[in-house]
Amino acid sequence: MNPTENQYTIGLDYGTNSVRAIIVSTLDGSEAGSATWNYSHGENGILLARDPNLARQHPADYMEGARQTIVAALEQAKTVEGFSPSLVVGIGVDTTGSTPLPVDKDGVPLAFTPEFEGNLNALAWLWKDHTSVREAEEITSRAKQERPQFLDKCGGTYSSEWYWSKIWHCLHVDEKVFDAAYGWVECADWIPAQLAGETDPATMTVGVCAAGHKAMWNAQWGGFPDEDFLASLDPKLAALRGRLSQNIRSVDEVVGGLSQEWADKTGLTAGITVAVGAFDAHLGGIGAGISEGTLVKTLGTSTCDLMVVPQSKDLADIPGLCGIVPGSILPGYYGLEAGQSAVGDIFNWYVGLGVGTHQELTEAAGNLKAGESGLLALDWNNGNRTVLVDQELTGLMLGQTLYTKPGEIYRALIEATAFGALTIINRLEEYGVPVERVVNCGGIAEKNAVLMQIYADIIGRPLYVSRSSQTCALGAAIAAAVASKQFDSFGEAQAAMTGLKDVVYTPNEAEHATYKRLFALYSQIHDAFGTRKESNLFNVMKDLIHIRREVRA
């Protein structure tokens, strides 16, 4: 079933620094209106502290952002012939994650209460908050001993970026906040609940995306980690489990109808569908047309790599992934998530040193050949998410001389992130998941042709770019279209509402040949610094010099 009348859905996309809304036609995915609102709290929307690992957000920004962007997008859409707010039939929501926030028994964030006003621990703990490294290590160690099956489905290591690590860390550093919280809710679940007025944390609709990939939920072992396991960490975690909602749903389902309160705030019709929320990259995968065999790579401040495998197929547990979850991303499929903790953030850090603009450094990098700089870097400036899952790793640059230039370093940083991307692809294929096509989305894929060509030369296969510049928001809008029964399946919706740009980045065979040699060296230092494998690195600097000499000749 495809829609025959031009109706519209809204995708709300909550990023690290801002929220955007798009209004799209269910006939073809075309945008009728869009708006962006920058979070008002903190530095670029993030509340920081002296601890460089701390990153929080104020949930008030989530609500104000929804109101601001929906109203502005509707005003823009009214200039489209035939559009009316009454034609909007649903709203979908994507957010960062894991970004949990402590709430009271009514679902009200503790940050909204006078007692915890100004307390950073009562805010939403942003995905990039890495304060809970020790807790993640203890969860991993205990699970290896007592519940290895928990780790099998999240790549073998539990991360400090994830749900249980963060709330356990809160218990360690601010027991008053932990004790005051009835529950901890992912913002991907909290925001749709607010829009629908279904705010009771004990029964709130919880997306399988967040629960499965970040909170170790799996129907195979009865849902969230059992109380005995959590009690072995701390009895208060076991008590919290008993208060968590067991209402786990996939993104084709409905949280509820838009409340009258939010209808009045936005000018939309009360009762329209509010779809189950999910993480930004997961709905971005849908917006980029993800299907079996297609790897969708979201290139932004960090990256997220997604694939789906039908649940009817046997699938091995893959070490280093951020989750293998039935029903996530697309219903009826296993959702596979991997990623890199920093990509665009690395380039922004380097530009922030005052060595040049992105445009200047990209131009200089584009004038170089593979291997010409003699440099080799590790892309771990914010730790390693996949395949090592280790936040206590740092960046590295080898091969510098007295003549090294900023453009050469910038290219080496790009190459390092591409080597990291290839490492992920190799891990997937090593465990029987073929990567037949790579579709890229996000700001970097849209704007940086030099980077995309380097990625193609390193990965060694054509790279495609999603047609929409707002794939996460588009994916959220598609979820709303499916949940509101405009389509019978995501496949139908994607066929109607998604597509690819005409540009295709094809590997240069000569560059690829050089990069195969450099990737071997990258793999050598990757394993030497990131694993316990014994490795002699005597050859690395000399090999880099030899490759540089050959290329320059």
C-alpha positions, 0 to 999 in steps of 0.5 A, spaced: 500 500 500 502 506 498 499 513 499 495 516 493 493 523 497 499 528 499 499 527 506 505 529 510 509 527 516 514 530 521 521 528 523 524 531 529 532 530 529 535 531 536 543 532 535 549 533 539 548 541 538 541 542 535 534 539 534 531 540 527 524 538 524 523 537 517 516 536 514 516 531 508 511 528 503 509 521 504 508 521 496 516 522 494 519 524 501 520 531 498 521 536 503 515 542 504 519 545 510 524 545 515 527 548 521 533 548 526 534 550 533 540 551 537 540 548 544 540 554 549 544 551 555 551 550 556 556 551 550 553 549 543 548 545 547 552 541 552 554 543 559 561 541 561 565 541 567 573 541 569 572 533 567 573 533 560 569 526 560 563 530 562 558 532 557 550 533 559 544 536 556 538 540 559 532 536 557 528 543 557 532 544 550 528 538 548 521 540 549 523 548 547 526 545 541 520 541 539 516 547 539 520 552 536 522 547 530 515 544 529 512 551 529 517 554 524 517 548 519 510 549 519 510 556 517 515 555 511 511 549 509 505 553 508 508 557 502 507 550 499 501 550 494 496 545 497 499 544 504 495 545 510 497 543 517 491 538 517 495 534 512 500 532 517 499 525 520 504 523 524 511 525 528 517 521 528 523 522 533 530 520 533 536 522 538 543 521 540 544 515 545 545 513 549 543 519 553 539 517 559 536 522 564 533 521 571 526 522 572 521 522 578 515 517 578 511 522 573 516 522 568 518 529 570 526 530 569 529 531 576 533 537 572 526 541 572 525 540 580 528 546 585 532 541 589 536 539 583 536 545 579 543 546 577 546 539 578 549 536 572 548 529 575 540 531 574 541 532 567 541 528 561 547 524 560 549 525 553 552 520 549 559 522 549 559 523 556 565 518 558 565 519 566 563 512 567 569 508 564 571 504 571 563 502 571 563 499 564 570 495 565 566 492 572 560 491 568 564 487 562 568 483 567 562 481 571 558 479 565 564 475 562 564 471 569 557 470 570 553 472 564 557 472 558 551 471 553 550 479 555 556 481 552 556 476 546 550 481 543 554 487 544 561 486 541 564 483 547 565 489 551 560 494 555 561 501 553 562 507 558 557 511 553 552 506 555 546 506 559 548 502 565 555 504 566 552 512 566 547 510 571 551 506 576 556 512 575 551 517 578 550 512 584 557 512 585 558 520 585 551 523 587 547 518 590 542 523 592 540 524 585 540 516 584 535 515 590 531 521 588 530 518 581 524 513 580 527 511 573 532 513 568 529 514 561 533 514 554 531 521 551 529 517 545 523 514 549 522 520 553 521 525 548 515 521 544 512 520 551 512 527 552 509 529 545 503 523 546 502 525 554 504 518 556 509 519 561 509 514 566 516 511 566 513 504 569 509 503 563 512 508 558 513 506 551 521 504 550 524 503 543 528 496 542 533 500 539 535 504 545 534 498 550 537 493 546 543 496 543 545 500 550 541 497 556 543 489 554 535 488 553 534 482 549 528 477 549 532 471 549 534 472 557 527 475 559 529 483 557 533 487 561 539 484 565 536 480 571 536 482 578 541 477 581 546 480 576 545 487 577 545 486 585 552 483 584 554 490 581 549 494 586 543 492 590 540 499 588 541 497 580 537 491 581 531 495 585 531 500 579 530 494 574 524 493 577 521 500 576 523 499 568 518 499 563 517 492 560 513 496 554 518 494 549 517 496 541 519 497 534 519 503 530 513 501 526 509 502 532 505 507 536 507 511 542 500 514 542 496 520 539 499 527 539 496 530 546 492 536 546 497 540 549 502 539 544 497 540 539 495 547 542 503 549 542 504 547 535 498 548 531 498 540 529 492 536 530 491 532 536 491 525 536 496 524 530 501 518 530 507 519 535 511 513 533 516 510 537 523 513 538 530 511 536 537 513 535 539 518 530 543 513 526 538 508 526 533 512 523 538 515 518 539 508 516 532 508 514 532 514 511 538 512 507 535 506 504 538 501 508 537 494 506 540 487 507 547 487 504 547 495 504 552 498 510 549 505 511 555 510 514 553 516 518 559 521 517 559 527 522 562 528 529 563 521 530 560 515 525 555 510 526 555 504 521 549 500 520 547 493 517 541 489 517 540 481 517 534 478 516 532 474 523 530 468 519 538 467 517 543 465 522 548 470 525 554 469 528 556 474 534 561 479 532 566 482 537 567 489 537 560 491 535 555 496 539 550 491 539 546 485 535 539 486 536 533 483 533 528 488 531 532 494 531 533 499 525 528 495 521 523 490 524 524 483 522 531 484 522 537 484 526 540 491 527 548 491 527 551 497 529 558 499 529 562 506 529 567 511 531 568 515 537 570 521 533 571 523 526 569 530 524 571 532 532 578 530 530 578 535 524 575 540 528 580 539 534 585 540 529 582 546 525 581 549 532 589 549 533 589 555 528 593 551 523 588 553 517 580 553 516 577 546 513 577 549 506 584 551 506 586 544 509 582 540 505 585 543 499 592 542 501 590 535 503 587 534 496 593 536 492 597 530 495 597 523 493 597 517 498 603 516 502 606 522 499 606 525 506 610 519 510 605 520 515 600 515 519 595 516 524 591 512 529 584 515 529 583 514 537 582 522 539 576 520 543 577 513 544 575 507 540 568 504 539 569 499 534 572 494 534 576 495 540 571 498 545 576 502 549 575 509 551 582 509 554 586 509 547 588 516 545 590 519 538 597 518 535 601 521 529 607 517 526 612 520 521 613 527 522 619 531 520 621 538 521 618 539 514 611 536 515 606 541 513 598 542 516 595 540 510 599 533 510 597 532 518 590 534 516 590 528 510 593 523 515 587 524 520 582 523 514 586 517 512 586 514 519 579 515 520 578 511 513 582 506 516 578 505 522 572 505 517 575 499 513 577 495 519 569 495 521 568 493 514 573 487 515 570 485 521 563 484 519 565 480 513 570 476 517 564 474 521 559 472 515 556 479 513 557 481 506 558 488 505 555 489 498 554 497 498 556 503 502 551 508 502 554 515 506 550 520 509 551 526 514 554 533 513 561 530 511 559 526 506 555 532 503 560 537 503 567 534 503 569 531 496 576 530 497 575 526 504 570 521 500 575 520 495 580 518 500 575 514 503 573 510 496 581 509 495 582 506 502 576 502 502 576 500 495 569 500 493 564 505 490 561 510 495 554 512 494 551 518 498 544 519 500 539 523 496 537 527 503 541 531 506 537 530 513 537 522 513 536 522 520 530 526 520 527 523 514 528 516 517 524 519 523 518 521 518 518 515 514 517 511 521 511 516 522 509 514 515 509 507 517 506 507 524 500 511 521 499 506 516 501 510 510 505 504 508 505 496 509 512 496 510 519 500 511 521 497 504 515 500 501 516 507 504 523 507 503 522 506 495 517 512 495 521 516 500 528 515 499 534 515 494 541 516 492 545 522 489 548 522 482 555 522 485 559 516 486 566 516 488 570 510 485 576 508 487 583 510 484 586 503 483 593 506 484 591 510 490 588 504 493 594 499 491 598 504 496 593 505 501 593 497 502 600 498 504 599 503 509 593 499 511 597 494 513 602 498 517 595 502 520 593 495 522 600 493 525 600 499 530 592 498 531 594 492 534 600 494 538 597 499 541 590 497 542 590 489 543 595 485 548 598 482 541 606 482 541 608 486 536 615 489 534 614 496 530 621 497 528 619 497 521 613 502 521 617 508 520 622 506 515 616 503 511 613 510 511 619 513 509 620 508 503 613 509 501 613 516 501 620 516 497 617 511 492 610 516 491 614 522 490 619 519 485 
